[in-house]
Amino acid sequence: PLDGFSKRDITDMIATELKLPRRIVSELGDVVHKKTSGHILYAVKLLNSMVRDSTIYFDLKLCRFDWRWDKVCTLKTADGVADFIVSTFSKLEPEVLHSLRILSCLGF
């Protein structure tokens, strides 16, 4: 939906992807929903960035995914679509950005 997904939807997605019960990921789902206003693209990008920076990680002792709650609570998110796009592009390699510029001039 264009108006965003519910907290339950976001939490269910996280539970499915991390293969954990809903009750374990519900607080994480609440934070992700709040920081992304339920926009699924933002939520997926935010979760991917949390995996990349090891905020979400696989705990060998627990034999499951876990997260660093202190880092989750202090996550910074983009204020809007434009900020989101700029922050995404700013993380790309210069060669990739150059290729994207050329492709955009060609209408791709």
Backbone bond lengths (Angstrom), bond angles and torsions (degrees), N, CA, C in turn:
res aa  C-N    CA-C-N  psi(-1)  N-CA   C-N-CA  omega(-1)  CA-C   N-CA-C  phi
1 P - - - 1.454 - - 1.516 111.43 -
2 L 1.313 116.42 147.89 1.455 121.06 -178.62 1.517 112.47 -72.30
3 D 1.329 117.34 -24.88 1.460 119.80 -177.93 1.522 112.65 -84.69
4 G 1.311 119.22 4.21 1.454 122.24 175.91 1.514 112.54 101.42
5 F 1.283 114.52 160.09 1.453 122.32 179.73 1.525 109.67 -91.45
6 S 1.302 116.14 156.32 1.469 121.42 179.57 1.527 109.92 -77.43
7 K 1.345 115.85 166.58 1.464 120.22 175.16 1.522 110.01 -57.08
8 R 1.322 115.60 -40.38 1.465 120.20 -179.50 1.534 110.65 -62.52
9 D 1.330 117.02 -43.25 1.466 120.60 179.06 1.525 111.46 -60.42
10 I 1.335 115.64 -47.01 1.475 120.34 179.98 1.528 110.04 -63.45
11 T 1.312 116.48 -44.48 1.468 120.77 179.63 1.522 110.96 -63.16
12 D 1.323 117.22 -42.00 1.466 120.63 178.29 1.529 111.15 -62.66
13 M 1.341 116.74 -39.87 1.450 120.35 178.19 1.531 110.60 -62.20
14 I 1.329 116.38 -45.22 1.467 120.67 179.50 1.524 110.32 -63.62
15 A 1.319 116.97 -44.65 1.469 121.27 179.64 1.527 110.92 -59.61
16 T 1.315 116.07 -41.96 1.467 120.73 179.67 1.526 110.81 -65.82
17 E 1.323 116.54 -47.76 1.461 120.23 -176.77 1.529 112.45 -67.46
18 L 1.315 117.15 -38.11 1.464 120.41 -178.79 1.524 112.39 -89.24
19 K 1.346 115.56 -3.98 1.472 121.79 -179.62 1.527 111.35 54.50
20 L 1.337 114.09 49.16 1.461 121.83 179.44 1.521 109.15 -128.50
21 P 1.335 117.00 154.26 1.462 119.40 176.59 1.528 110.86 -63.00
22 R 1.293 114.33 149.32 1.469 122.07 -179.51 1.535 111.86 -55.06
23 R 1.329 116.90 -40.07 1.472 121.30 -177.26 1.528 111.85 -62.01
24 I 1.329 117.55 -29.08 1.464 121.00 -179.39 1.531 110.98 -77.79
25 V 1.326 117.53 -34.40 1.463 120.29 -175.51 1.527 113.37 -99.65
26 S 1.327 118.08 3.89 1.475 119.55 -173.23 1.531 112.72 -62.04
27 E 1.329 118.31 -40.78 1.473 119.52 178.52 1.524 111.38 -66.59
28 L 1.329 116.66 -40.03 1.460 120.61 176.59 1.527 109.35 -62.68
29 G 1.317 116.74 -42.87 1.459 120.98 177.51 1.514 112.38 -60.61
30 D 1.328 116.75 -39.55 1.466 120.75 177.92 1.529 111.41 -61.64
31 V 1.333 116.18 -44.92 1.470 120.40 -179.33 1.526 110.47 -65.43
32 V 1.332 117.15 -45.13 1.467 120.82 -179.57 1.527 109.38 -62.72
33 H 1.314 117.18 -42.45 1.461 120.38 179.18 1.530 110.87 -62.91
34 K 1.307 116.42 -44.04 1.471 120.55 -178.75 1.529 110.85 -64.04
35 K 1.333 117.00 -43.78 1.464 120.79 -176.22 1.520 112.75 -73.83
36 T 1.346 117.81 -20.33 1.468 120.84 -177.34 1.521 112.51 -114.12
37 S 1.302 117.91 -0.38 1.471 123.04 -176.57 1.525 111.90 54.10
38 G 1.317 116.43 27.38 1.455 121.09 177.40 1.511 115.36 79.53
39 H 1.342 117.77 3.87 1.465 120.23 178.15 1.521 108.26 -73.24
40 I 1.310 115.62 116.37 1.458 120.39 -170.99 1.519 112.92 -63.13
41 L 1.324 118.16 -37.36 1.464 120.31 178.50 1.526 110.46 -62.53
42 Y 1.321 116.73 -45.11 1.472 120.52 176.49 1.529 110.23 -61.01
43 A 1.336 115.75 -44.11 1.465 120.17 -176.93 1.528 110.74 -61.12
44 V 1.320 116.87 -45.59 1.466 120.84 -179.97 1.526 110.18 -63.83
45 K 1.340 116.72 -44.95 1.461 119.82 179.25 1.534 111.24 -63.14
46 L 1.319 116.12 -41.35 1.465 120.15 178.86 1.525 110.62 -62.93
47 L 1.315 116.79 -45.33 1.469 120.20 178.87 1.526 111.12 -63.78
48 N 1.336 116.80 -41.37 1.469 119.50 176.95 1.519 111.53 -61.04
49 S 1.326 116.78 -41.18 1.468 119.16 179.39 1.529 110.59 -67.54
50 M 1.329 117.46 -33.43 1.462 120.23 178.23 1.526 111.18 -68.64
51 V 1.322 117.40 -32.26 1.466 120.09 175.13 1.524 109.35 -72.18
52 R 1.348 116.97 -44.20 1.470 121.19 -179.56 1.524 112.09 -58.40
53 D 1.335 116.77 -41.04 1.471 118.19 -177.81 1.531 112.67 -95.06
54 S 1.320 116.72 14.84 1.475 124.28 175.67 1.524 113.87 64.29
55 T 1.328 117.19 23.09 1.463 119.31 170.20 1.525 108.07 -68.28
56 I 1.335 116.08 -41.01 1.466 122.38 170.09 1.523 105.98 -105.16
57 Y 1.313 116.46 129.40 1.461 120.86 -175.42 1.523 109.57 -147.65
58 F 1.318 116.11 162.94 1.468 120.49 176.15 1.513 108.37 -90.24
59 D 1.323 116.24 120.11 1.462 122.90 -179.71 1.528 108.33 -92.03
60 L 1.323 116.38 113.71 1.465 120.77 -178.03 1.524 112.37 -66.67
61 K 1.322 117.56 -31.98 1.470 120.19 179.44 1.526 111.09 -68.69
62 L 1.328 115.97 -41.33 1.468 120.89 -179.91 1.530 112.25 -83.92
63 C 1.343 116.22 -16.06 1.464 122.87 -175.65 1.526 111.31 56.88
64 R 1.336 115.20 42.67 1.466 120.86 178.13 1.521 108.71 -163.41
65 F 1.331 115.29 169.76 1.458 119.74 175.40 1.523 110.05 -73.43
66 D 1.313 114.84 147.25 1.460 121.95 176.97 1.522 106.81 -144.00
67 W 1.313 117.29 176.55 1.464 120.34 -179.02 1.513 109.25 -145.98
68 R 1.317 113.75 156.12 1.464 121.78 177.96 1.528 106.91 -89.65
69 W 1.322 114.99 102.55 1.459 121.08 -172.40 1.524 111.91 -60.22
70 D 1.335 117.48 -36.47 1.468 119.91 179.50 1.527 110.84 -61.99
71 K 1.342 117.71 -38.75 1.463 120.92 178.52 1.527 111.41 -73.40
72 V 1.325 117.05 -35.49 1.466 120.76 178.85 1.522 109.98 -61.55
73 C 1.308 116.45 -43.89 1.470 121.16 -175.71 1.530 112.76 -70.51
74 T 1.317 118.02 -22.66 1.468 120.39 -177.09 1.531 112.63 -105.20
75 L 1.332 117.33 12.04 1.466 120.54 -179.72 1.519 111.40 -61.03
76 K 1.314 115.38 138.41 1.464 121.55 174.37 1.523 107.65 -99.11
77 T 1.326 116.26 138.23 1.461 120.39 178.16 1.519 109.34 -127.41
78 A 1.322 114.80 158.22 1.462 120.96 178.63 1.528 109.93 -67.31
79 D 1.330 116.29 149.34 1.466 121.23 -178.78 1.520 113.32 -81.49
80 G 1.313 118.39 -20.24 1.452 120.47 -178.32 1.511 111.29 -161.96
81 V 1.326 115.61 -177.47 1.456 121.10 -177.53 1.519 111.17 -60.49
82 A 1.330 117.22 -44.99 1.471 120.33 -178.68 1.527 110.75 -61.58
83 D 1.337 117.14 -45.95 1.471 120.21 178.09 1.522 111.26 -61.39
84 F 1.322 115.61 -39.20 1.459 121.11 179.66 1.533 110.45 -62.06
85 I 1.332 116.38 -46.52 1.466 120.86 -179.32 1.525 110.54 -65.20
86 V 1.328 116.91 -44.47 1.470 120.55 179.17 1.525 110.64 -61.05
87 S 1.332 117.21 -44.15 1.468 119.60 -178.92 1.526 110.82 -66.33
88 T 1.333 117.26 -33.56 1.463 120.61 177.86 1.520 110.36 -68.15
89 F 1.349 116.88 -46.89 1.461 120.34 -179.41 1.525 112.05 -67.68
90 S 1.312 117.53 -32.27 1.459 119.75 -177.52 1.528 112.61 -67.41
91 K 1.325 116.83 -15.43 1.467 120.59 179.85 1.526 112.76 -92.32
92 L 1.344 116.55 -5.01 1.464 120.19 -178.43 1.527 111.36 -81.38
93 E 1.321 114.74 155.21 1.462 121.29 176.79 1.533 109.11 -67.72
94 P 1.334 118.22 149.00 1.467 121.27 -179.97 1.541 113.27 -55.45
95 E 1.338 117.16 -37.36 1.465 120.28 -179.91 1.529 110.73 -64.86
96 V 1.323 116.57 -38.72 1.467 121.26 179.30 1.526 109.60 -67.37
97 L 1.320 117.03 -43.38 1.469 120.56 177.88 1.528 111.03 -60.55
98 H 1.325 116.46 -42.30 1.460 120.58 178.69 1.534 110.58 -60.80
99 S 1.326 116.54 -44.51 1.473 121.01 178.34 1.522 111.01 -62.45
100 L 1.331 117.22 -40.77 1.461 120.59 178.39 1.527 111.61 -63.98
101 R 1.324 116.73 -38.47 1.470 120.42 177.99 1.524 110.79 -62.00
102 I 1.328 115.63 -44.54 1.472 120.09 179.85 1.526 109.54 -64.18
103 L 1.327 117.43 -47.25 1.462 120.63 -179.93 1.520 112.04 -61.80
104 S 1.343 117.39 -36.43 1.472 119.23 179.52 1.523 110.94 -67.33
105 C 1.331 117.11 -33.76 1.479 119.92 177.03 1.522 110.88 -66.93
106 L 1.322 116.72 -27.86 1.460 121.34 179.17 1.521 112.37 -86.62
107 G 1.301 117.21 -2.37 1.458 121.34 177.36 1.515 115.39 92.06
108 F 1.327 117.55 14.59 1.466 120.53 179.31 1.507 110.91 -92.73
